[in-house]
Amino acid sequence: MADTKAAFEQAQKDVKTLTKRPGNEDMLFLYAHFKQAAEGDVKGSRPGMLDMVGRAKYDAWAKLKGTKADDAMKKYVDKVATLLKSHK
C-alpha cells in the first residue's frame, strides 16, 4: 500500500505537467478515482439538473461505489501514465 500511495501522490504532481488539457471523459475518470481513493464512497445528494458539471462529477464518482481506495489509486496512476505518454 505504501508504494501505491507514493505512486498516487507522484501521479497527482505529474498530471499537472500535461501540456494540454485531457478530454472531459479523462477528466471525469481522474476526478472520480481521486475522490474514491481520497474520501471513499460518494457522499451527499446528487446536484440538481442545472448544475451539469457537478452532476457529471457526482455520477462518475458514484459509479465507483464500493471500490477499494487501493484499486482507485492504481487506476488513477495508470490513467495519468497513459495521459503523460499521449500528451507529451
N, C-alpha and C positions, 0 to 999 in steps of 0.2 A: 504493500500500500504506500509506503514512503516513496518508492521510486515513481509510482503513478502520480502521487501528489506533487512531487518535484517536476515531473514532466508536464503536468496540468498547469502549474504555476509558470513554467517556461513558455508553454503554448499561449498563455494569456499575454505575455510580453511579445512573443513572436507575431501574434495576429495583428498587433499594432504597426508592424513593419511592412504590411502588404502595400504594394504600390498602387493598387486600385481596389475600390470597394467591392466586396463579394456581392453576388445577386441576393435577392430577397430570400430565396429558399435556403441558401447557405447561411445567411444572417439569422434566420429563424432557427435553423439547426444549431448554430453556435449558442444563441441565446438560451434555447431550451435546455441544451445539455449542460451549459454553465450553471443555470439556475437549479437543475436537478442535482448536480454534483455539489453545489454550494449550500442549497437550502432543503433539498428533498422534494417530496411531492408538492404539487401546486397548492397554494393557499388562497383564501379569499374567494370572492364571487367573480364570475366572468364579466368583463366590461360590457357596457351597453353597445347597441348597434352603431352608434355614431362614432365610437372610438375603435375604428377599424384596425389600427396598428396595435393597440392594447389587446384587442380581441384576438388578433392573429398570434401575438406573443403568448397570451394565456393558453390558447388552443394548442400551440406547439408544445408548450411545457406540460399541459395536461395529458398529452399523448404518451408522455414518459412515466406516467404514474406507476409506481412500483419498481422502477429501475433503480438498481443499487448505485450509490454515489461513485463507486469504483468503476463501474461499467460506463457511466455517463462521462467520467473523466477521460477514460480511454478513447471513447468515440470523439470527444472534443479534441483531444490531442491528435488523433488520426485525421480529422477533418482539417485542422489547422495545417498539418503537414502537407496534405493534398493541396490546399489553397496556396501555400507558400511555393510549391512546385509550379503551379499553373499561373501564378500572378507575378512571377519574377522574371 
